[in-house]
């Protein structure tokens, strides 16, 4: 995804939707860290990872079991 730091959660999930749609995925945020992507439910696991003392925001979407 595009490398951008999002502090506002609403803007963050909207940016995820936009990026997935740009990748020709049908994606909708349904709330409570859950996305529907191409008919499947995924759970958002946002992470902050520090590499060489530089924090990076990572977006992890895992299929809901």
TAKA-V803695 format. One record per residue. RES is the residue in one small letter. PSI is psi as a letter, one per 20 degrees, with the letter a starting at -180 (NA if undefined). BURIAL is I if it has 16 or more other ideal C-beta (glycine too) atoms within 10 Angstrom, else O. D_CENTER is the distance of its C-alpha to the mean C-alpha in Angstrom with 2 decimals. Layout:
# TAKA-V803695
{{RES:PSI:BURIAL:D_CENTER} {RES:PSI:BURIAL:D_CENTER}}
This chain:
# TAKA-V803695
{{x:r:O:8.61} {x:q:O:10.72} {x:o:O:11.75} {x:q:O:11.66} {x:p:O:11.73} {x:o:O:10.49} {x:h:O:12.83} {x:o:O:12.67} {x:g:O:10.12} {x:h:O:10.96} {x:h:O:10.50} {x:g:I:7.09} {x:h:I:5.87} {x:g:O:8.50} {x:h:I:7.52} {x:g:I:4.45} {x:g:I:7.42} {x:g:O:9.82} {x:g:O:8.70} {x:g:I:8.71} {x:h:O:11.90} {x:h:O:13.29} {x:j:O:13.09} {x:k:O:15.16} {x:q:O:12.96} {x:o:O:13.64} {x:p:I:10.47} {x:p:O:10.81} {x:p:I:9.34} {x:j:O:12.32} {x:r:O:12.12} {x:l:O:12.40} {x:j:O:8.88} {x:p:O:9.51} {x:q:I:8.52} {x:o:O:11.43} {x:o:I:11.10} {x:l:O:14.63} {x:i:O:16.27} {x:q:O:14.63} {x:p:O:12.74} {x:q:I:9.72} {x:p:O:8.95} {x:p:I:5.95} {x:n:O:7.77} {x:q:O:7.05} {x:q:O:10.08} {x:o:O:12.60} {x:p:O:14.84} {x:p:O:18.17} {x:p:O:19.90} {x:l:O:23.36} {x:k:O:22.87} {x:o:O:20.00} {x:p:O:16.83} {x:p:O:13.57} {x:p:O:10.05} {x:q:O:8.05} {x:o:O:4.63} {x:p:O:6.36} {x:o:I:6.35} {x:p:O:10.07} {x:p:O:12.49} {x:p:O:14.25} {x:NA:O:17.83}}
